Amino acid sequence: MIAAVFIRRLKKGVTFEQFERAWEAEAGYGVPARVINAVSLEDPRQVLSIGFVAIPADAMDAIAGRAGKQDEARHNRIDEVIESTELRAMYEVKSEHDFTAEPREIELGSAESLLAALAEAGIGDPGRDSARSPPQPDS
């Protein structure tokens, strides 16, 4: 499972709703993926996007190549409403923990995992390289 993290700074006068309209994708990526967008409590111009993509780390280049072609217009729209991208990073998800009561580790992709919906989509264990490969990009 890959976690994609972006921190963007909106241009002055741009609302989160305007950002979200520019940010919206026209099509899916062909693999289970979810994104959470959040606005900073300290600075309403700072937007955090965290995406979870249920693919093994070694499949990231193929998906990124396909997404890059598909997302060119979307990224142009985003550029119109943001001042800067302060962070753009990809991470391999290794663990999930529940701090509700007694802190404990949650098995990635288990029924109680926040990432269960992605694991249920048929990709396999989201924290392991044994997950099946995603569809290959079109030639």
Secondary structure as GFF3:
##gff-version 3
##sequence-region A 1 139
A	DSSP	beta_strand	2	10	.	.	.	ID=ss1
A	DSSP	alpha_helix	16	23	.	.	.	ID=ss2
A	DSSP	beta_strand	33	39	.	.	.	ID=ss3
A	DSSP	beta_strand	46	53	.	.	.	ID=ss4
A	DSSP	three_ten_helix	57	59	.	.	.	ID=ss5
A	DSSP	alpha_helix	60	70	.	.	.	ID=ss6
A	DSSP	alpha_helix	72	81	.	.	.	ID=ss7
A	DSSP	beta_strand	82	92	.	.	.	ID=ss8
A	DSSP	beta_strand	96	98	.	.	.	ID=ss9
A	DSSP	beta_strand	104	106	.	.	.	ID=ss10
A	DSSP	alpha_helix	116	118	.	.	.	ID=ss11
A	DSSP	pi_helix	119	123	.	.	.	ID=ss12
###
